[in-house]
Amino acid sequence: MSHDVKKNKLLKKIIGFLGYKIVDKKSAKTERLIESLSFSSGDFIKFLINTKKINEIIQIGANDGKSDDFLRESINKDTKVLLVEPIESAFIELKKNYSGYNNVKFINKALYNKKSGYYMKSNPFGKEGDFITGPNISILFSEMIAIWCVSFWENLGCPKKINIIELGAGNGEMMFQMIKAFNNFNKFLCFLREQFFIFYTSSICTPSIYC
């Protein structure tokens, strides 16, 4: 190995340690060109509205309509919009932030309302439902998450107490496949006996079919 190659490798390591990366000039130019030609989500929606490709929008999980939200800046005041936000505090701010818009409707209890909530009336998953999620398409998704958990646990120094908690678990497929994947890591699994928790509000699409 030549002296120049060794020197470059050492330089890359030092720069990498500081949180930077050496990039080839041509690659950097190509990346800048791609960025300059790229649409942001907000720009894309604005383009669709201005060209009258769409005139109605539904946003699920609208938050307060301001924080990290491109939609409010993308629409005009005549665009028909339905904003869904289940968290009461965010919903109050959402209505304030859209107070000057004429055709905006708001729904606060679309998900878990006992009488009319989306997840409370029927099971929306699978062929008979409205959609399917990654864990139900392939076990690869769950296995990747499981491997990341093991890697993160090792980076923490292999603590003896660790909990795996899934919020909004749907039918429980992801946690079910993760537990199967953990069986390949005996050292990790011995600290996880009875340390899996699933939190889900709906009584219809319950994860108990797996667990």
N, C-alpha and C positions, 0 to 999 in steps of 0.2 A: 504494500500500500504506500503510495507516494506521500510526501510530506504535506503537499497542498490538500489532498483528500482528507488526511487526518485533521489538518487545521480547520477545514470547512465543517467536518463532523463535530469538532469541539465547539466551534462557533455556533452551529445550529443548536447544540445542547444548551449552551449558555443563554442564547436568545429565547429558546423554548422555556427554560427555567424562569425567565423573567416575564413569561406570558405572551411572547411575540412569536412570529413565524416568518421565515424567509420565503418569499414568493417570487417566482420567475417573472420577469418584466412582461413577457408576452401574456402569461396567465393573468396577471393583474389587469392588463389592458382589456383582455377579453371579459373578465368579471365586471369591470367598470362599464363596458359597453352593454352587457346583459342587464345590469342594474338600471342604466339610463333608458333602456327600452322596455323595462318591466312596469306593469301596472300594479299599484297597490290595490287592496280589496276595495277601499273607499273610492279610488279613481275609477275602478271597473264598474262599480254600482252606479256612480255618477254618470259614467258614459252610457250605460244601459238606460238610465232614466232620461237623459238628455236626448237620446236617439229614439225614445219612446218604444224601446224593446220591452220594457217592463213598466208598469204603473202601480203595482201592488206588491208590498213587501211584508213578510212575517218574520219577526225576530224573536227567537226563543231564548230566554235568559238575557233580557235587555239591560240588566243591572240598573244603574241610575241614569242611563242614556248619555253619559258624559265621560266617565272614567274608561280609558282604553277603548273607546267606542268610535268607530269611523262613520257609523250610519247617519248620525244626526247632521254631520257636515256634508254628507253625500246627497241627501234627498232635498227636494224643494218643498215648499209649504203646501203644495197641492197633491203631493204623492200620498196615496192611500197606504197607511202603515198600521199593522197590528203588532203591538209590543206586549210580550208575555214576560212577567217577572214575579216569581212566587214569594220573594223575600219582602216583607212589609216595609222595612225601612228604606230599601232601595227603590221600591215601587212608589213611595211618596215623593222621593227626589226625582224619579223618572217622569212623573206627571208635571212636576214643576219645570223641569228642563225642556219639556216639549209643549209648554203652555201656549206658545205662539203658533203652533202648527194646527191647521184646520182639519185635516183628515186622518188624525191619529187616534186609534182606539187602544184601550189598555185592558189587560186581563191580569188579575193578581193571583187568582187561585185556580190555575189551569192544571196543575200537576197532582196535588194531593188533597184537594177539597173532597170531603167524604161523599158528597152527593154527585158532583159533576167533574171531579178531578180526572185528568187523562189516564193516570196510572191506577185509579181506583175503580174505574168502570169495567175494564177488561184488560187482558194481557196483550200488550202491543208488540211482543216479540215474535219472530219466526214467520212461517208461511201464512199463518192465519192472522197475523198482526199487521203492523204498519212498517216495521223496519227490522233490521238485523244488525248486530254489533260485531266488532272484530273477533272477540273470543268465541263467538258462535260460528264463525266462518272457518277458522283454523286454530289448532292448538298452539301453533307457532307463536302467536301473540302472547299467550299466557306464559309459555315457556321462556320467552325473552324477558318478560317482567320478573319471572322467578329467578332467572340467572342474575339479573341486575340486583335483586334483593340480596342474593348470596354475596355478590361482589361488594355491595355497599356495606353489608355486615362485616366483611373481612376488613374493609378500609376503616371501619370504626374500631377495629381491634378485637373483633369477635366477642362482643359483650354477652354475658350469660343471660341477661333478660332482654327479650325483644318481642314485640307484638306485630303481627301483620293484620291490618285493618282495611277492609274494603267498604267504601261508602257508596250506596246506590248500586248494589251488586246485581240487579236484574234477576236472572234465573240462577245465578251462582256458578255459571260455567267457568268463568275466569279463575275464581278461587279454587274450584275443584281441580282444574288442570294444573294450577300452580302447586298445589299440595302433592299431586302426582310427580311433578318435576322435582320438588324438594326431596323426594325419596332417593334421588341420585346423589344427594349431598348429606351423608350421615352426620357429619360433624355439625352442620347447620341445623339439621332436623332435630337433633337431640335437645337443643335449646328451645324448640318451638312446639313441643308437645302441649296441646290444648291452649295454644296462644294465637289462634286464628279467630278473628272477629268479623262478622258481617253485619252491616247496618242497612236496613231497608224499611221504608215506610209503608209501602203498599202491601195489603194482605192478599192480593190476587196473584201478582207475579212474584211469588215467594221463592227465595233461594233454597228452601228446605228440601226441594226435590233432589238436590245433590248432597247436602251436608247432613 
